[in-house]
Structure formats: C-alpha cells, structure tokens
Amino acid sequence: MEINLNTAVECEGRVCGAVTNIIINPVTQTLAYIAIMDEKEPRRELLVTIGMIGSITPEQVHLQCTGDELNRFPRFTEQDFVKMEVPDGSLAGCLMLPYVLPENLMIPIQHKRIPGDKLAVHRGARVQAIDGEAGRVDEFLADAANGQITHLVMRQEHVIGPEEVSIPLDTIEHEDEQNVYLTLDKEGMMNLPHIPIRRSFMPDWYWAHALVIKSVTSSAHQIENIAKLIAELASRSGQRRIQARQKLVSLGRSTIPSLNGLLENRRHQVRWEAAKSMAQINDTDCIPGLLKALEDERFEIRWVAAEGLSALGMPAVKHLLKLLQAKPDSLWLREGAHHVIRSVIGDEPWPELKSVLLELEKLDSVAASVPCAAKLALASLRTYADHENG
C-alpha cells in the first residue's frame, strides 16, 4: 500500500492531520519518516518516525501514539532534507535524508558510528573549531554496510583549501541546538584525510523514481505486516503468539519500535512476548526496551530481559552501569544488573565489574556505594576500549 501526500492521519480514533512530505533514506532505500500537518491551531508540521505507523489504507494513515505523544515529535524543517527532483515533477513532496556514501564504500573500522536518528546534529548547524566558526554541516557520511553515520560533511565556499571536509564523529566534543563543537582547530580540520564522496545512488532519475516508489510501497507493506503480527502477540492462542513472535524476530530491528510500545501493555503475557521477541532479535537497539522490562513487576518478564541483555554482552553492561548510577535504589534493577554482569564477565578478570557485583549484593549499599562502583567500572571499560582502539 502506497502512502500518498495529503492522506489523512489518524491518532486515538480521530483525524489529527495530513501527510505533507515523505522522507526517504537514500542509503538503505527505505521510507524513514513522514511529515504531517497538525490539525490543531497553531498549525505545525511534525516529523514522525516510520515506526509510529500502525497501519495504512488508501484513505488513512493510523499512528500508534497518543495525541500528547504526537505533540512531542520534533518540528519538520524542509531545509534539513534534500529535495528529490525529476524532470516530470512526479516526486514533489518526496525528500531525502542528507546522507552520502564514500566513493569506495569502505570506512576505516576505527571510526565511531551512530545511527542517524540518534545523532543530535542537524543539517545547517554551525561547525565550531577551537579557534572559531569553520563552516556549516551540509551532509552526513554514512557507512554503506549498516547505514550508520560516521562523519559530518562540512561545505566551505571561497576559502583556500578543500571545499568539502569530512569530519569524524570522534572529534565532536559536544553540540547544542545550533552548533557542533570540535576538539580540532581549523588547521587540524584542513589536515583531515580527504574522503571522495558519491552522491549518485541510482543510475538515473527515472530509475530512482521507480526505486523510491517501490521502497515506499515495500515499507508500507512491511508496516502493515508488523502491525498484524504485533496484534497477534495478544492472542489467547499460544501457538499463534509463537508464530507471530518468530515472524517478528525474522523481520529484525524494524519491529523494535512497535515491540517497545507493548512493554506498557496492561496484560503481562503481552509484555512477556515483547521482551522475549527483543531478546531473540539480539540487536543493541533492543537495549533500552530490555532495560525497561528489567524493572517489570513480573519476575518472568525481568528474567527474559536479563537473559536478552546478557546475550548482548558489554554494550548492555555499559548501559546498565549508567542506569545504576541514576537509579541505585531500584531493587529489581539491582537484581537484574547482578544477573547480567555476572553472566557477561563469567570467570574473566574484571576487578571493577566484580566490585559492582559485590556492592549489589550488599543491602546497605544503595546510597553511594553502587553508583560509585558503577561509575568506576564504566570508566575502566572506556579506558580498555581506548587502549584496544589505540
């Protein structure tokens, strides 16, 4: 089923807006977002992730969120994206994420990678070197293997030196709403390795047109399929639930947003199915949901979540250590963290992590000891990672 412009958008049983733009990820060639015009005054255009779409008909797009949740989506800004223009004008309203690929499709393994939806920097942000503003972010360089962002692409005009600079994410110190601050000065930026960039993802615009329409249609079909499978997880039939879970797991990370939504379901069986599915998907994007399930009131759900986090290894441990610093008084979190950390390290000599285990076993160590031990352990893991990368 194809998503068309001006299609009505429904939320909580009422029409809340209409589709104004469709945003494609040119690297993965899939639908990434839709922009909708809010019905409420003052009128606003909101950017809604594809994972929030529950079902699609020719007349309507149904969202899996409340009105309050819809209001928290970011504003849509056309300048953040790239227009897709073809000679016949048939892609009006179709935009692309400003992603480009390296010419040789290979990026050195040591470079940091971040999923595009987790990157706080937006197109047009000012790039601030140590010694002043150097330019603006124009595009984002993606790894062809997984679609994750590795570099900011800064365009320069009327300067001596390269007109285009690819800036590794590792050099970002911090960012705010309008700026990204680097650990490099301007000279250091000019000395960064030049990465030839490929912007032509398709042989010609007409083939691109067909590919985009196919991509949108395929994404919409998959969304409908996921919505049906998600509904089956609430079935009274155990066999139907198992079959639905197996199909959701086979679809992989595209199902994670929908599964996360089930962790709030009032039926514990549905919450268990969601946690079990994420544990079997075994992707680091499942970590936030599994951490939430680790504090569920039902033991069997906490157990499944702990097993899923254990299978994800050190990335899950790092998230747990951060959470222990923020919520050291959560008994269920402490129990689950002990299970996961013990399973991951086994007999390996990790003294800082073993110190965390010892503190978690003490009933009187909530106030300060657990957060302190977790902080030291997290620092040791970062030092170890830096040593390995160096």
C-alpha positions in Angstrom: 0.0 0.0 0.0 1.5 3.4 -1.0 1.5 6.4 1.2 0.2 9.4 -0.7 0.5 13.1 0.0 -2.5 14.7 1.7 -3.6 11.3 3.1 -5.4 11.8 6.4 -3.5 10.8 9.6 -5.5 9.3 12.4 -4.5 9.2 16.1 -6.6 7.9 19.1 -9.6 7.4 16.8 -9.7 10.9 15.3 -8.1 12.6 12.4 -5.2 14.7 13.7 -3.5 15.9 10.4 -2.5 15.0 6.9 0.7 13.8 5.2 2.7 16.7 3.7 6.0 15.1 2.9 7.6 11.6 2.6 11.3 11.3 3.6 13.5 8.5 2.2 16.8 7.2 3.5 18.9 7.1 0.3 21.5 4.7 1.7 19.1 2.0 2.8 16.5 3.0 0.2 13.6 2.8 2.6 11.0 5.1 4.0 12.3 6.8 7.1 9.8 9.5 8.2 6.5 11.2 7.2 5.8 14.9 7.8 2.3 15.7 8.9 0.4 19.0 9.2 -1.2 19.1 12.6 -4.9 19.9 12.6 -4.7 21.9 15.8 -4.1 25.7 15.9 -1.5 27.0 15.6 -0.8 24.7 12.6 2.5 22.9 12.8 4.3 20.3 10.6 5.7 17.4 12.7 8.3 14.8 11.7 7.1 11.3 12.6 9.3 8.2 12.5 8.1 5.3 10.4 8.0 3.1 13.5 5.0 5.0 14.8 2.8 4.0 11.9 0.4 1.2 12.8 -1.5 0.6 9.6 -2.1 2.2 6.2 -5.2 2.3 4.0 -5.7 4.3 0.7 -7.7 6.9 2.8 -5.8 7.0 6.1 -2.5 6.5 8.0 -3.0 5.2 11.5 -0.5 6.2 14.2 0.4 4.1 17.2 0.6 7.0 19.6 -1.5 9.3 21.8 -2.2 12.9 21.0 0.2 14.0 23.7 3.0 11.8 22.3 2.3 13.2 18.8 2.8 16.8 20.2 6.3 15.8 21.4 7.5 14.9 17.9 10.0 17.4 16.5 9.0 20.1 14.1 9.5 19.3 10.4 12.0 21.7 8.7 12.3 21.2 5.0 15.9 22.7 5.0 17.1 19.7 7.0 16.5 17.4 4.0 17.3 17.2 0.2 14.6 17.7 -2.4 14.2 14.9 -4.9 13.5 16.5 -8.3 12.9 14.7 -11.5 12.1 16.1 -15.0 8.4 15.3 -14.8 7.9 16.7 -11.3 6.5 13.4 -10.1 8.4 13.3 -6.9 7.0 16.5 -5.4 6.8 16.2 -1.7 9.4 13.4 -1.6 12.6 14.3 0.3 15.8 12.5 1.2 17.9 12.5 4.3 21.1 14.4 3.5 23.2 11.2 3.6 26.1 10.5 1.2 28.5 7.5 0.8 32.2 7.2 0.5 33.3 6.6 -3.1 35.0 3.3 -2.3 32.1 2.3 0.1 34.6 1.5 2.8 35.2 3.5 6.0 38.1 2.6 8.4 36.7 0.3 11.2 38.1 2.6 14.0 35.7 5.4 13.2 32.8 5.9 15.5 29.4 5.1 14.1 26.0 6.4 15.2 22.5 5.6 13.9 21.1 8.7 12.1 18.1 9.0 14.4 20.4 9.1 17.4 22.6 11.9 16.1 21.8 15.3 17.7 23.4 17.4 14.9 21.2 18.7 12.2 21.9 19.9 8.7 22.9 23.6 8.7 24.4 23.5 12.2 27.5 25.8 12.6 30.8 23.9 13.0 32.8 25.5 15.7 36.5 24.7 15.7 38.6 25.5 18.8 39.6 28.8 17.2 36.2 29.9 15.8 33.5 29.0 13.3 34.7 27.0 10.4 31.5 26.4 8.3 28.2 24.6 8.4 27.1 20.9 8.3 25.7 20.2 4.8 25.5 16.4 4.7 26.3 13.2 6.7 28.6 10.5 5.5 27.1 7.0 6.1 28.7 3.5 6.2 27.2 1.6 3.3 27.4 -1.7 5.4 24.9 -0.6 8.0 23.7 2.9 7.1 25.1 4.5 10.3 26.7 7.9 10.3 30.5 8.2 10.6 31.3 11.8 9.5 29.8 15.2 9.2 30.4 16.8 5.8 31.1 20.5 6.0 30.9 22.6 2.9 33.2 25.7 2.6 33.0 28.4 0.0 35.6 30.9 -1.2 38.4 29.6 1.0 41.9 28.4 0.4 42.0 24.6 0.9 39.4 21.9 0.4 35.9 23.0 -0.3 34.5 19.9 1.4 35.7 18.5 4.7 34.6 15.1 6.2 34.8 15.4 10.0 34.8 12.2 12.0 32.2 12.0 14.8 35.1 11.1 17.2 36.2 14.8 17.0 32.9 16.2 18.3 33.3 17.5 21.9 29.6 18.5 22.3 26.7 20.1 20.5 23.8 22.4 21.2 20.7 23.3 19.2 22.6 25.4 16.6 26.2 24.4 16.9 28.6 21.5 16.9 31.9 22.0 18.8 35.0 20.1 17.8 38.2 19.1 19.5 40.2 20.4 16.5 41.3 23.8 15.4 40.8 25.0 11.8 44.3 23.8 10.7 43.6 20.4 12.2 40.4 20.2 10.2 42.1 21.1 7.0 44.6 18.3 7.6 41.9 15.6 8.0 42.1 12.9 5.3 40.1 13.6 2.2 37.3 11.2 1.6 35.9 11.1 -2.0 32.1 11.2 -1.8 29.5 9.6 -4.0 26.1 11.3 -4.2 24.6 9.5 -7.1 22.9 6.5 -5.5 21.0 5.4 -8.7 21.9 5.3 -12.4 19.3 7.9 -13.5 16.3 9.8 -12.0 13.7 7.7 -13.6 15.1 4.5 -12.2 15.4 6.4 -8.9 11.7 7.3 -9.2 10.7 3.7 -9.6 13.0 2.6 -6.8 11.7 5.2 -4.4 8.0 4.2 -5.1 8.9 0.6 -4.7 10.7 1.4 -1.5 7.7 3.4 -0.1 5.3 0.6 -1.1 7.5 -2.1 0.4 7.9 -0.1 3.6 4.2 0.4 3.9 3.5 -3.3 3.3 6.0 -4.2 6.0 4.4 -1.7 8.4 1.0 -3.3 7.9 2.6 -6.8 8.3 4.3 -5.8 11.6 1.1 -4.3 12.9 -0.8 -7.5 12.3 1.9 -9.6 13.9 2.0 -7.2 16.9 -1.7 -7.7 17.4 -1.2 -11.5 17.2 1.1 -11.3 20.3 -2.1 -10.6 22.3 -3.8 -13.7 21.0 -5.2 -16.2 23.5 -3.7 -19.0 21.4 -0.2 -19.8 22.5 0.6 -21.3 19.0 -0.4 -18.1 17.3 1.7 -16.0 19.6 4.7 -18.2 19.0 4.3 -18.0 15.2 3.8 -14.2 15.4 6.9 -13.8 17.5 9.0 -15.9 15.2 8.0 -13.8 12.2 8.7 -10.6 14.1 12.1 -11.8 15.1 12.9 -12.7 11.4 12.0 -9.1 10.4 14.7 -7.8 12.8 15.2 -4.3 14.1 12.4 -2.8 12.0 10.0 -4.3 14.6 11.7 -2.8 17.7 9.7 0.5 18.0 6.4 -1.5 17.9 7.7 -4.0 20.4 8.8 -1.2 22.7 5.2 0.1 22.7 4.0 -3.2 24.1 6.1 -3.0 27.2 3.4 -0.7 28.6 0.6 -3.2 27.9 -1.6 -4.0 30.9 -1.5 -7.7 30.1 1.7 -9.3 31.4 1.6 -12.0 28.7 1.8 -9.3 26.0 4.7 -7.6 27.8 6.5 -11.0 28.1 6.1 -11.6 24.4 7.5 -8.2 23.6 10.5 -8.8 25.9 11.1 -12.3 24.5 10.9 -11.0 20.9 13.5 -8.3 21.6 15.8 -10.8 23.4 15.6 -13.1 20.3 16.2 -10.2 17.9 19.5 -9.7 19.8 20.3 -6.2 18.5 21.8 -3.4 20.5 18.8 -1.2 19.6 16.8 -3.5 21.9 18.8 -2.5 24.9 16.5 0.4 26.1 13.4 -1.8 25.9 15.1 -4.7 27.7 16.3 -2.3 30.4 12.7 -1.2 30.9 11.5 -4.8 31.0 14.2 -5.4 33.6 12.1 -3.4 36.1 8.7 -5.0 35.2 6.6 -6.2 38.2 6.5 -9.8 36.8 9.6 -12.0 37.6 9.3 -13.9 34.3 9.5 -10.7 32.3 12.5 -9.5 34.2 14.2 -12.9 33.7 13.7 -12.8 29.9 15.0 -9.2 29.8 18.1 -10.2 31.8 18.8 -13.1 29.5 18.5 -10.9 26.5 20.8 -8.3 27.9 23.3 -10.9 28.9 23.4 -12.2 25.3 24.2 -8.6 24.1 27.4 -8.6 26.2 29.4 -5.5 27.1 27.2 -2.9 25.3 24.4 -3.9 27.6 26.6 -3.9 30.6 27.7 -0.3 29.8 24.0 0.8 29.6 23.3 -0.9 32.9 26.2 0.8 34.7 24.9 4.2 33.6 21.4 3.2 34.8 22.7 2.0 38.2 24.2 5.5 38.7 20.8 7.1 38.1 18.6 4.6 39.9 20.6 2.7 42.5 17.5 2.3 44.7 15.6 0.1 42.3 15.7 -3.4 43.8 14.6 -5.1 40.5 17.2 -3.2 38.5 19.9 -4.2 41.0 18.9 -7.8 40.8 18.8 -7.8 37.1 22.1 -6.0 36.8 23.7 -8.6 39.0 22.4 -11.4 36.8 23.6 -9.7 33.6 27.0 -8.6 34.7 27.8 -12.0 36.3 26.7 -13.7 33.1 28.7 -11.5 30.8 32.1 -11.5 32.7 32.0 -15.2 33.8 35.5 -16.0 35.0 37.2 -13.1 33.2 39.4 -10.9 35.4 37.3 -7.7 35.6 38.0 -6.3 39.1 35.9 -3.2 38.7 32.9 -5.1 37.5 33.4 -7.7 40.2 33.3 -4.8 42.7 30.0 -3.7 41.3 28.7 -7.3 41.9 29.9 -7.2 45.5 28.1 -3.8 46.1 24.9 -5.1 44.5 24.9 -8.0 47.0 25.0 -5.6 50.0 21.6 -4.5 51.2 23.0 -1.3 52.8 25.0 0.0 49.7 22.2 1.8 47.9 23.0 5.4 48.9 26.5 5.8 47.5 28.4 2.6 47.0 26.6 1.2 44.0 26.7 4.4 41.9 30.4 4.9 42.8 31.3 1.4 41.9 29.3 1.6 38.6 31.0 4.9 37.7 34.5 3.4 38.3 33.6 0.3 36.3 32.3 2.3 33.3 35.4 4.4 33.3 37.6 1.3 33.3 35.6 -0.1 30.3 36.1 3.1 28.4 39.9 3.1 29.2 40.1 -0.5 28.0 38.2 0.3 24.7 40.5 3.3 24.1 43.6 1.1 24.6 42.2 -1.6 22.3 41.4 1.1 19.6 44.8 2.7 20.0 
